[in-house]
Amino acid sequence: MTPPAQTVWDRAERTLVGLLGALAMIVGMVQVIGRYFFPADAISWAEEVIVYLVVWAVMIVSSQLVRTDGHVRPISCCSWCRRADNAGWRRSIAS
């Protein structure tokens, strides 16, 4: 059973990541609309803001992946290659 504080923190992190992603999308849409329809009022700093928002979202989500042991591992690929039905595939790569 997870403590209530942890579930509140998980929900807060997920909400924050969702808001960061939505904000990055909104900034990108404003930039594109401004560039094509209102070139005089287009914002020039949107790319940098989007990069910072996405980087922050990835850093926050990575803490949840560590906590829930949700990272992708190369073991999955290795176990797939070890199956007997992929023996021909491995031989074709080796040659």
Secondary structure, DSSP 4 states (H G I P E B T S, - for coil): ---HHHHHHHHHHHHHHHHHHHHHHHHHHHHHHHHHH-GGG--SSHHHHHHHHHHHHHHHHHHHHHHHT----HHHHHHHHHSGGGHHHHHHHH-
